Amino acid sequence: MANSAAVMSMYDEPMWESIRAHDWHLQQCDDCAEWRYPPGPCCPHCLSPRSTWRPLSGRGEIASWVVFHRQYFDNWPPPYNVVAVKLAEGPLVISNLTGPEPEGSWIGRPVAVAYGTDAAGTLIPQMRLAE
């Protein structure tokens, strides 16, 4: 088995720098204003290469979730949850939920970014239930 790790490219580095500063930024297209995730060289909506790194609100809602009971990575012992979160700005991101788990359905529950570290000590954006 292996540890999970972020794949770093020249497009990802500004995002990870902002995460390390506890102020998650994503690219926003300068021409059509759509948010870009994952980071890349051009807007997937209008194909413009122009974008600006802007801070996220840190808010979103759970679109889907799963709890894994099998170990796939050494640094994520089971059981652990994975959530797909639709950010307030639009992009869908994959993370995990920290803190208490929701009672009943998780779908549609509001969440906020909470920064934490993985087993390798890397700062990562996680989600927590919003109040």
C-alpha angles and dihedrals in degrees: 000000000000138000120260115242137176114262107232125208132160088265094053100047097081090051093051091046089056091047090052087054090052090243108103113209130186132186117268119197112248091210107042100015094231116146116243123222127192094033114250148153098272142020112268089212104050102005093236114154091209119100143145127216107240133178120256123231089236091232132115145129134251111260097175140350144186137186114221116214095178124073115242099161129035092228095053109059115191142291098049134143131230122198132194106215126195103214119222087246092057112257121118113229133183119229140129132262118245126197124022118358117236120260112238119355119009094198114109094010112144116243138183131207116266118181118225140156129252123223090274090056095251115146109238135177110251130174133240130186111273119233 
